[in-house]
Amino acid sequence: MNENVYEKVLSFISDNNLIEDGDRIVVGVSGGADSVSLLHLLHRLSREIKILLVAVHINHGIRGEEADLDEVFVRNLCNGWGIEFCSFSYDVKKIAYDENLSEEEAGRKVRYQAFYDVCKKYGCNKIAVAHNKNDNAETFLFNLFRGSGIKGLAGMQPKRPAADDGHIEIIRPLLCVERKEIETYLCQEGISFR
């Protein structure tokens, strides 16, 4: 089944024109199953086409020692696979309070700012995030229940322009697979996650 997931993701990437030879991609990696599988799948792809990967890990300052262990885990994973690693730490609770945001909004804000900063530093043109088919269904239902219009009911798109000067795209290569498939893939590949 693991080849099935890889082939499915490759087909999705191709069908949606998500990645091209020469792309420089920031990959958001929390250490959880979704982001670890995304990093592994893109690392495999980098052996077939010329792409540069830069893993970015964010410590939100909320989970204490567990968050520190997540960072060590992701750093070690990247070192083992020869992938450039960048980490950032923020006090998201304080940022949320100071800016009158929910912790979720503040966390998203600092994550994407870090992604943009790393894009500029390394000349990256894409940001890969690990949303999967289950996340897309949840987004659709959330938008439906809050009374979103037709555009909002579309759910997450495989790619969209980032909120910068328009030269960076956010891509979601895992939107074609479910969480269960991701966990099976990691198990069969012998890859752990946090």
MONOR-V529984 format. One record per helix or strand of 2 or more residues. SS is the DSSP state (H for helix, E for strand). FROM is the first residue (numbers start at 1). TO is the last residue. Records with the same first field share a line. If there is no record, write none. Layout:
SS = FROM-TO / FROM-TO
This chain:
H = 2-15 / 33-45 / 65-81 / 92-98 / 103-122 / 133-145 / 152-154 / 179-189
E = 24-28 / 52-59 / 84-89 / 126-128 / 159-161 / 169-171
